[in-house]
Amino acid sequence: MLCAAVLAHACGDIDDANLRDFAHYVQPKLGDKPLSEFNKFLLTTRLNAMAAANLSKPVVQRTKTLLSSIFIEAVDLGFLPSNPMTKCKPTPKPVIEVEDVRRLYNAIPSLRDRLIFRIGVFLGPRASELFGFTVNDWKGDVLEIRNTAYNGTLRKAKVKTDGSRRTVPVPPDMRAMLKHWIEQNGLSGDDLIFCRGQ
């Protein structure tokens, strides 16, 4: 119930990012619960739910920091005897072993899907960036991230942030696969490299 008031006191001038995180990740799930009802289990469960919902690690970490600030301030103001965020850590996401990744890759039958897998895993574009690659983005040794695809629609010159516009080096063995894929499918210019139905 006092969460928002304590947040304001804890953060002084609340910046937009903290307000947004509070509004999206704290308030809707933890609501107007009195501070005295919070405990380590409840807070850890919330952080784990965020991680399980595939929210990025920075978002989960920012929310953890925000909650910690709220409860530190609540203790300082005498609302709580101790901080329930102490030693509160989300459970790490499971990691796939290298051999399992190899088996998965070897089980992929098509060149298209193997390329999508390799580019996605090893070069690290967002899914919307990967499916937004056109032949013009392919420079022979690098892919330029300039477009995104959303719900089957190419969004030219639209990326998530200005920092998202970048050049990604492509390893030599992947270059040969990509060149073969483009030639095999007669792709050119603004054709999507990976479009539906290929």
N, C-alpha and C positions, 0 to 999 in steps of 0.2 A: 504494500500500500504506500510505503514511504519511498519506494525505489526511485521514482522520478525525482522526488525532492532531494534525495541523497545523491543521485547522479548529478543534479545541478550544483550541489555543494561540492562534490568530489572533483568535478571537472571545471569549476569556475565558469569561464565562458565556454559553453559547449560548442564544439565545432560540428560542422554538418555531417562529417563521417561518423562521429559518436552518436549523434542524434539518429542518423539513418540506421546504424547498427542496433541501437536501442529499440527503435520502432519496428525493425524487421525481425530481429532475432531474440530479443529479450521480452519485450512487452507482450507480444501475441501468445507466447508459450508460457511465460511465467506470470503474466497478468498482474492483477492487483493483490497478489499473495502478500501477506504481512512478512516483513523481514524475518521475524522469529520462526517462521515455518520453513525457511531455507536450510538445507543441510548438504553435506558433501555428496551424498548419493544423488539427490535431486539435481544438483548442478552438474555432476559428472554425467548423469544420464542425458541431460540437455545437450551438453557438448558432444557426447557420442552420437546423439540423434542428428546433430548438425553435420558431423563428419559422415555418417551413414547416408545422409541426403545428398552426398557429393558436393557439399559446399567446400570451397577451396580452403587449404590449410591456413592462409592468411586471414580469411574471414573468421574461422573458428578461433584462431589465436587472438584476433582483435576483440572478439566477443568475450573470450576468457579474461583478457586484460581489463575490459570494461566492467565485467562482473566483479573482478577482483578489486578494482578501484571503488566500486559502489560499496562493497562489504568492508573494505579498509576504512572508508569514511564512516560507515555505520557504526563500526567499533569505536572509532575516535569520538563520535558524537554521543556514544553511550547507548545507542539503540540495541546493540548486540554485545554479548560478553566475549565472543570470539569470531574469527573470520571463517565461514564455512568453505571458502575457496582455497584455504591453506592445503597444499598438496593435492589439489584437485586437478587431475590431468585426464584428457580424453584418451581412450584406448587407441593405440596406434592402428592404422589400417594394415590389413594383411599385405604381405609382399609375395609376389609370384616368383618362384625359383627360376633360375636361368634355364634349367632343363625343361621345365614346364612351358616356358615361353618358346623354346625350340620346338617342342612337340606340337604346340598350338600352331605355330607358323607352318610347320611341315604338313599339317592337316588341312591347310587352306588350299583349295584346288585351283582357283583362278589367279591369273597374273594381276588383274585389277585389285582383287581383295588382298593379295600379298603386298602390293604397292601401298594400298591404304593402310594396312597394318604397319608396314615398315616406316612410312612417312609419319604416321601418327605417333608411333612409339619412340622412334629414334630421332626425329627432327622436332617434335613437340609443338606443332601448330594446334590451335583450338580446332574442334571438329568443324565449326563454321568456316574457318580459314582453309582447312584441307579441302572441303567440298566446294570452296570458292576459287580454287586454282584454275586458271585458264592456260591455254598453250602459250599465250603471250607472257605469262608469269614465269615460264620455264626459260632459263637463259643458258642452258647447256651444262652448267655446273652448279647453279643455284636456283632456288625458287624464291620469287619475290611475293611477299604477302601484301596484297593490295585490295583484295576483295573478300567478301564473305558470302556464304549461301545460307539462306534461312527458309525453311519450309519449301524447299525445292526451287527457290527464286534466287538468282544471282543478284547480289547487291554490290554493284560496281563502285570502287573507290570508297567502300564503307567497311571500316574495321572498328573493333571495340574501342581502342584508344589510339592516340597518335603514336604511342610507343609500339603499338602492334604492327605498324608498317615496318617491315624489316626484310632482310635478305637472309635466306637459310641455305648454308652450304649443303650440297647433296654428295654423299660418298660415291666414289667411282662405280662400284658394282650396282648401286641403286640408279645411277645415271643411265647405265645401259638398259636396265629394266624399263625405266621411264621413257627413254627414247623409243624403245621397241613398242611399248604400249601406245604411244602417240602415233607412230607410223602405222602400226597394225590396224588402228581404228580410223585412220585418215583424218585425224584431228588437226586443226590449225586455228590461228588467230584467237578470237574470243570464245572458242569452243571450251566448255568445261572439260578438264582432264578426267574427272570422275563424275559422270552424270548418271542419273537413273536409267536403267534399262540397258546398260552396256554389258 
